[in-house]
Amino acid sequence: MKQYKFVKFDGIYSRGDAKIGLNKSGLIRLSSGFCRINNILLFKYVVLYYDDLNKAIAFKFTNQREDGVLAVTKDTTGATVSVKSFMNANRLELRSYFGRYDWKKQTINGVGEVFIIELGRK
């Protein structure tokens, strides 16, 4: 006889995928799927790192206040981070990079676990 592993539907359906989006107004949108998969709503802050050669941004989520942290603003299912100052400091023009990005998780020596997106020109 076939064995099944049923999971009860709890009535909550989170729409969307698990991508990270950058919009024209300078907000990074952490989708509901991304937040759910990685428990992002447990964190208050994010530290951003930038790799100019690869045009990549790394996100290190934390609850510790330190220099350079940005607030994670939570809503009902996802979260946002205002990154205008980060984009300006790294000479990245928002209009050139807005869109939705796939991410990858990686552990970096001296930093810890981060989520990385590679920016592509639009």
TORKOL-4160 file (C-alpha; in steps of 0.2 Angstrom, whole numbers, padded with zeros to 4 digits, m for minus):
122
<pt num="1" X="0000" Y="0000" Z="0000"/>
<pt num="2" X="0006" Y="0018" Z="m0005"/>
<pt num="3" X="0012" Y="0029" Z="0010"/>
<pt num="4" X="0007" Y="0047" Z="0010"/>
<pt num="5" X="0014" Y="0062" Z="0020"/>
<pt num="6" X="m0001" Y="0074" Z="0020"/>
<pt num="7" X="0001" Y="0092" Z="0027"/>
<pt num="8" X="m0014" Y="0100" Z="0033"/>
<pt num="9" X="m0019" Y="0116" Z="0024"/>
<pt num="10" X="m0020" Y="0130" Z="0037"/>
<pt num="11" X="m0030" Y="0142" Z="0026"/>
<pt num="12" X="m0016" Y="0154" Z="0023"/>
<pt num="13" X="m0010" Y="0155" Z="0005"/>
<pt num="14" X="0005" Y="0167" Z="0003"/>
<pt num="15" X="0004" Y="0174" Z="m0015"/>
<pt num="16" X="0020" Y="0177" Z="m0025"/>
<pt num="17" X="0036" Y="0169" Z="m0027"/>
<pt num="18" X="0052" Y="0169" Z="m0017"/>
<pt num="19" X="0061" Y="0183" Z="m0026"/>
<pt num="20" X="0069" Y="0199" Z="m0020"/>
<pt num="21" X="0063" Y="0215" Z="m0029"/>
<pt num="22" X="0071" Y="0232" Z="m0031"/>
<pt num="23" X="0059" Y="0246" Z="m0036"/>
<pt num="24" X="0061" Y="0263" Z="m0044"/>
<pt num="25" X="0058" Y="0272" Z="m0027"/>
<pt num="26" X="0073" Y="0264" Z="m0018"/>
<pt num="27" X="0064" Y="0250" Z="m0009"/>
<pt num="28" X="0070" Y="0232" Z="m0009"/>
<pt num="29" X="0054" Y="0221" Z="m0007"/>
<pt num="30" X="0057" Y="0205" Z="0001"/>
<pt num="31" X="0043" Y="0194" Z="m0005"/>
<pt num="32" X="0032" Y="0184" Z="0006"/>
<pt num="33" X="0039" Y="0168" Z="0000"/>
<pt num="34" X="0057" Y="0173" Z="0003"/>
<pt num="35" X="0052" Y="0179" Z="0021"/>
<pt num="36" X="0043" Y="0163" Z="0025"/>
<pt num="37" X="0057" Y="0151" Z="0018"/>
<pt num="38" X="0070" Y="0161" Z="0028"/>
<pt num="39" X="0061" Y="0167" Z="0043"/>
<pt num="40" X="0065" Y="0185" Z="0039"/>
<pt num="41" X="0051" Y="0192" Z="0049"/>
<pt num="42" X="0061" Y="0187" Z="0065"/>
<pt num="43" X="0074" Y="0200" Z="0061"/>
<pt num="44" X="0074" Y="0219" Z="0064"/>
<pt num="45" X="0088" Y="0224" Z="0054"/>
<pt num="46" X="0099" Y="0220" Z="0038"/>
<pt num="47" X="0117" Y="0224" Z="0034"/>
<pt num="48" X="0121" Y="0226" Z="0016"/>
<pt num="49" X="0137" Y="0222" Z="0007"/>
<pt num="50" X="0141" Y="0227" Z="m0011"/>
<pt num="51" X="0153" Y="0218" Z="m0023"/>
<pt num="52" X="0156" Y="0230" Z="m0038"/>
<pt num="53" X="0165" Y="0218" Z="m0049"/>
<pt num="54" X="0150" Y="0206" Z="m0049"/>
<pt num="55" X="0137" Y="0219" Z="m0046"/>
<pt num="56" X="0130" Y="0209" Z="m0032"/>
<pt num="57" X="0122" Y="0214" Z="m0015"/>
<pt num="58" X="0123" Y="0203" Z="0000"/>
<pt num="59" X="0110" Y="0204" Z="0014"/>
<pt num="60" X="0115" Y="0199" Z="0032"/>
<pt num="61" X="0099" Y="0199" Z="0043"/>
<pt num="62" X="0102" Y="0203" Z="0062"/>
<pt num="63" X="0093" Y="0209" Z="0077"/>
<pt num="64" X="0109" Y="0218" Z="0083"/>
<pt num="65" X="0110" Y="0237" Z="0081"/>
<pt num="66" X="0127" Y="0242" Z="0073"/>
<pt num="67" X="0134" Y="0254" Z="0061"/>
<pt num="68" X="0126" Y="0254" Z="0044"/>
<pt num="69" X="0111" Y="0243" Z="0048"/>
<pt num="70" X="0095" Y="0247" Z="0039"/>
<pt num="71" X="0078" Y="0244" Z="0047"/>
<pt num="72" X="0067" Y="0229" Z="0040"/>
<pt num="73" X="0050" Y="0236" Z="0038"/>
<pt num="74" X="0037" Y="0222" Z="0040"/>
<pt num="75" X="0020" Y="0221" Z="0033"/>
<pt num="76" X="0007" Y="0207" Z="0033"/>
<pt num="77" X="0017" Y="0194" Z="0023"/>
<pt num="78" X="0033" Y="0202" Z="0017"/>
<pt num="79" X="0045" Y="0216" Z="0021"/>
<pt num="80" X="0054" Y="0231" Z="0013"/>
<pt num="81" X="0071" Y="0239" Z="0016"/>
<pt num="82" X="0074" Y="0257" Z="0010"/>
<pt num="83" X="0091" Y="0257" Z="0001"/>
<pt num="84" X="0092" Y="0274" Z="m0008"/>
<pt num="85" X="0107" Y="0279" Z="0002"/>
<pt num="86" X="0115" Y="0262" Z="m0001"/>
<pt num="87" X="0112" Y="0264" Z="m0020"/>
<pt num="88" X="0119" Y="0281" Z="m0020"/>
<pt num="89" X="0134" Y="0277" Z="m0010"/>
<pt num="90" X="0139" Y="0263" Z="m0022"/>
<pt num="91" X="0135" Y="0274" Z="m0038"/>
<pt num="92" X="0120" Y="0263" Z="m0043"/>
<pt num="93" X="0107" Y="0271" Z="m0053"/>
<pt num="94" X="0090" Y="0264" Z="m0047"/>
<pt num="95" X="0082" Y="0265" Z="m0064"/>
<pt num="96" X="0095" Y="0254" Z="m0071"/>
<pt num="97" X="0093" Y="0240" Z="m0059"/>
<pt num="98" X="0074" Y="0239" Z="m0054"/>
<pt num="99" X="0066" Y="0222" Z="m0056"/>
<pt num="100" X="0064" Y="0205" Z="m0047"/>
<pt num="101" X="0080" Y="0195" Z="m0043"/>
<pt num="102" X="0083" Y="0177" Z="m0039"/>
<pt num="103" X="0094" Y="0175" Z="m0023"/>
<pt num="104" X="0106" Y="0162" Z="m0016"/>
<pt num="105" X="0112" Y="0159" Z="0001"/>
<pt num="106" X="0130" Y="0158" Z="0005"/>
<pt num="107" X="0141" Y="0158" Z="0021"/>
<pt num="108" X="0155" Y="0171" Z="0019"/>
<pt num="109" X="0171" Y="0171" Z="0031"/>
<pt num="110" X="0170" Y="0185" Z="0044"/>
<pt num="111" X="0152" Y="0189" Z="0039"/>
<pt num="112" X="0142" Y="0173" Z="0041"/>
<pt num="113" X="0126" Y="0168" Z="0032"/>
<pt num="114" X="0120" Y="0180" Z="0018"/>
<pt num="115" X="0108" Y="0181" Z="0004"/>
<pt num="116" X="0115" Y="0187" Z="m0012"/>
<pt num="117" X="0107" Y="0195" Z="m0028"/>
<pt num="118" X="0117" Y="0199" Z="m0044"/>
<pt num="119" X="0110" Y="0215" Z="m0051"/>
<pt num="120" X="0107" Y="0215" Z="m0070"/>
<pt num="121" X="0104" Y="0231" Z="m0080"/>
<pt num="122" X="0086" Y="0234" Z="m0086"/>
